[in-house]
């Protein structure tokens, strides 16, 4: 820790957060060692500066949900640096009782600022917050190895020594912490940490917190803030770059709603959805997989015969109007396309893939799984065994907790 006067004990401590600057909190104890701590919230400072500049914005706790002029706001945030922070400290030192006499200060004795903790954050607003929560849960599941040494080295752009007389100290780990229903992803590097979570159900928040500047070979004095800022913001961006998803869950949810929800056409007509548990909808999807529908397509009467057989009905009881209604439901979801110049239809690639997936889920997975769960005990199915084991573990935990109490 940097000092300019050993007689005064420890210097002022600065708790700095790049985007957090709430009304100044200071802990000043002018007794014994004359310690002091200054906490700054850069976000609050940026809000006030934006208000002075006439920039409209919507706040999101210690972030911005929306802003009229992002470029100017970013320039405002970039202005907050060591000069502004030092000026703030000197302003309050001039008003508080000072342990140094005028002669001491004339001789060069003064308080200096060192960085105790620095936080650098990135807030990304989500267009669909509910789907965004599902997206973040997929991010966690697909990136549980992000805390491995090779991954952390990419995030912080550091070379880690795993062997030799002086290996890089850990721990190298990934932690998932759930508060209520909101999970958060934590990645540790020496004394520093990256935290990522779904903020207030509206945004993806990525925060790099540096608790010891020596982790990166940087001094603690406030003059090192620009170098520390570069490390923090780059770590946030690298984490997003390193993270991977096997698929986009939001796209899957949107596709599911397109299939099952009622659509409104450009003319205002309403086209009901294909309810997955509905026998009529299931028969339609199954009929699309019939090989006779593939080479030359199919007409209204062909689909009527196939779906009636799948539903166990006499084809004569299914009217042409009912099949026209079903054809509209399939066509408006791009599951089938009309062959130009004819009254025949063909199954699209999207329709073929979707029908295969949904019918497999409906015919094989759901009946088998639900049958196992509904079977009377004892039952040796894997799903029933797992469900019983989990329930017993919960009961045992409850019994143990009551006994301990």
N, C-alpha and C positions, 0 to 999 in steps of 0.2 A: 504494500500500500504506500502510495507516494506521500512524502511529508516535506514540509519546508520549515517546520518548527517542531523539533522533538520534545521541547519543553511543554508543548500544548497537548501532548497525548495524540490521540487519533484525529485525523482530519475530518472534514465534512464528508459524509457519504451521500452519493447520488443514486437514487433509484429511478432509472430513466426508462421510459417506454416511448418508442418512436411515434406511435399513434395515440398515446394516452397522455393527457395533460390537464387533469382536472384541477380545480382551484388548489393552490399549493398546500401540501401537507408537509409540515416540518416537525421534527422531534429535536428540540434544542435543550440540552442539559448543561447549563453553565455551572456545573459543580464538578469538582475533582478533575476528570480528564477532558471536560468541555466537548463531549461528543455531540454530533448533530447529524440528522438524516433529512434529506430533501427528496420528496417524491413528486414527480411531474407527470401529468397526463397530457400527452401531445394532442390527443384527439379533441379534448375540450378547447385547447388553444386554437386548433385549426377551425373548430366550429365558430369561435368568436371572431377570428380573422375573416372567415368566409362571410359572416353576418355583416361585418364592417364593410366588406367589399361589395355587398349587395348580391351575393350569390345564394340562390335558393337551394335548400337541401332538406333531406329527410334523414333524421338521425336513427341509428340502430345501435343503442347502447354505446359502446366505445368504438363505433364505426359509422360509416355512412351508408344508408340504404339507397339513396338516390341523390343526385346533384345536378344542377343545371349546367355547370361549366366544369367538367372534370379536369381539363387541362390547367385552368387557373387554380383550382383547388390543389392539384398536385404540386404546382409551383409554390403555393402557400405552405404546404407540408414540408417541402424541401428547404424552406427558409429556416425552419427550426433547427438550430445547431448549437455548437459550443458557445458561440458569442452570446446568443440570446439567453441560454441557460446560466452562463456566468454572470450576465448583467442582472438577471433575476435574483441570484443569490446575493450579489453585492448590494442590491437595493434593500433587501431585508436585513443584511448585516449592519447596514448603516442605521437601522431603526432599533436594533436589539442591543442589549448590554454586551460589550465586547471585552474579551479577556486580555486583548493586546492594548497596551497603552499607545499613545501617539508616538512616543519614542521607539517602541517596538516596531510599529508599522513603518516608521521612517527608516528603520534599519533593515527592512525587507521581510520581517516576520508577518505572515498572513496565512489565512486558511486557503487550502487548495482543494479541488474537487476530484474525487476518484469515483469510478463507476462501480457500483456494487452489483447492479443488475440492469440489464437492458433487454427490452422486448420489442420485436419487430414483427408486425402482423400484416396479413393479406386477407381481405374480406371480399369474397366473390358472391354477389347476389344471385339467387336461383330464380328462374322464370316460373317454375312450378314447385313451390316449397314442399308439398306433400310427397311428390315423386322424388324431390331432392333428398329427403331423408332416406328413402329406399336406396337411392344412388350412393349415398355415403356409407350405408351399411354394406353394400357390395364392395366399395372401396376398401373397407376394413377387412372383409373376408379374403379378398384377393391380394392383400398386401401385408399379411401378418409377418412376413420375413423382412420387412423394411428395416428392422433394427439390426440385421446381421452386419458384421464389420464391412463386408464388401459393399453393401447398400449404403451404410452410413458414410463411408468414405466418398461415395459419389455425391451424396447430399451436401456434405460440408467441404468437398473438394480437398480432402486431406489424405495423406498417405499414412496408413495405420500399420504399425509393426506388431505382428502377432507372435513373433519369436525373437530370441536374442536376449541379451542381458537387461534391456530396458524396453519391454513391450508396451504398446499404447494401453493405458489403463482403461478398463471398462466402467460400468457394465454396458454391454451391447445387447439391447433387448427391445422388444416391442410390447407395449402394454395396452390393453383395451379396458378402459374404465367407464362404467355406466352409472350415470346419475339420473335417477328416475327412469325415463325411457330413452334418454339421449346418450349414446355411446360416444367416447372420444378416443382418439388414437394418440399414443405417446411414444416417442422415440428418443432414447437417451444417447448422448455423446459426452463422455467425461462428466463435467458439471453442468452441461447445457442440455437443452431439451427442445424438441419440436412437438407441438400439440396441434391436433387437427380435430375439429368437431363441427357439428351442424348447429350453427348459431341462431338461437331463438326461432328455429323452424323456418328460417328465411335465407340463410347464407351458409356457404362453406368457409370456415375460418381456419387459417393456417398461421400459427404463431411460433416463432423461434425465440426462446428465452435463454440468454447467455448470463450465467451466474458467476463466471470467472473468465475474464478476458485472456488470462494466461493459457487457456485451452487452445487458443489460436495464435499464441506467440505475440500478443499485443499487450501493451501496458495498460494500466488502469486509469491513467489521467484522462481528463475530459477531452484533451486534444486528440485522443485516439478514437473519438466518436465516429468520424467519417469512415474509417477503416472497419470499425465494428458494424456500422450500418450496412456496408457493402456485404459483409459476411452474412448478416441476418437476412436481408432481402434476397440474396442469391440462394441461401439455403431454402427459403420458402419456395422459390421458383424451381429449384432442382428437385425438391420433394414431389411437386406436381408433375415434373417431367419423368421422374423415376417410377411413379405409381402407374400401375397398369390395371385394366379391367378386361376380363375375358369377353364381356359383352356390355352393352349399354342398357341397364335395367329400365331406364325411363322410356326408351324406344319400345321395349317389350310391353310396358304398361299401356303406352299409347296405342299400340297395335291391338292389345286385348280389348281396350275400351272401344276401339273402332269396330271390332267384331261384335261386341255384345251390346253396345249402347245404340240408342236410336239416332240416326243421322238425319240431317236436314239438307236437302238438295239446294242447288242455286235457285230453283223456282219456288222454294218454300215447302216442298213436299217432304213428308216425314217417312223415313224408311226404317222400320223396326230392326232391332239387332237379332243376332243368332244366339239365343240363350244356350249355354253349354250343357246344362242339365235337361234341356227340353228334348224329348224324343224326336220331334219333327226336325229340329235343327241338327241333331246328331245324324238322322237319316240323310239329310241333305249333304253333309260333309262326307259321309260314308259313300254316297252315290258318286261323288266326284272322283273316287278312287277306282271305280269299276272300269276295267280295261276297255270295255266296249265304248266308253265315253271318250277315249283318248284319240284314236286314229282320225276319225272324220267328225268329231264333235258329237253333239246330241241336240235333240229338239225338245220342245215342251212335253210331248207325249212320252218320249224316252225317259226323261227324268221322273215323270209321273209314275211310270211303271216301276222304276228302280226304287224310289222312295216308298211307294206303297208296299212293296214286298218287304222292305226293311222294317216297316212299321207294322207289318202283319195285317194290312188292309187290302180290300178288293180295289184294284186300280180304278174301277168305275165309280167308287165313292169319293175319289179325289177329283175335283173339278179343274178345268183348264185355268180358271181365274185364280184358284189357289196356287197353282204352279207358276203362273205369271207373277204372283206376289212373291213367291220364293225366289224366282229368277232375279227379280229386282233386288232382293236382299243380297244375293250373291254378287250380282254385277256391280252394285254401288260400293262394294268392299273389295273390288278388283280380284275376286276369287275366280271369276269367269269373264270372258270377253265374247262379244258377238262377232260371228264370222261375217265380214262385209258382204252385202248383197243377198243374204240368206236369213232364215229364221232359226238358224242353228247356232250353238254356242260351243266354245272350247274352254277347257280348264287352263288357267294361267299357271305359270311356274310357281308364283306366290300362292295360288289357290291349292295346287297339288301339295306343296310343302306344308302349308298350314293345315290342310285336311288330314294329312298323314300324322302330324304331330298331335293334333287335338283328339283324333279318334283313338290313337294309341293310348294317350293319357286316360281317356274316358273308358276304353274297353279293357285295358290291362292293369293300369296302376290303381285307379280309384276303386274299382270293384274289389280287387285283391286286398288292398290296404284296409278298406272299410269293413270287408268281411272278416279279416283277422281281428280288428278292433272290436267288432260286434259279437264275435264268437264267445260262447260261455267259457269261463275258466274251468280247468286249466286248458290252455291252448299253446301249442309249441311253435306257432309262427314267429318269425323274427320280429315283426313289428309289435305283436302282442307281448313277446318276451321283453323287448326294450321298454315298452310302455309300462309294464308291470314293475320292472326293475326301477324305473325312474320314480314311479309312484311310491314304491316301498322306501326308496332312498329319502324322499321328501317326508314320509311318515316317520322314519327313524330320526331324521334331523329334528323334526318337531318334538318328538319324544325326548331326545337328548337335551334339547334346549330347555324344555320345561323342567327336566330333572336338574339341570345345572342351576336354573333360577331358584 
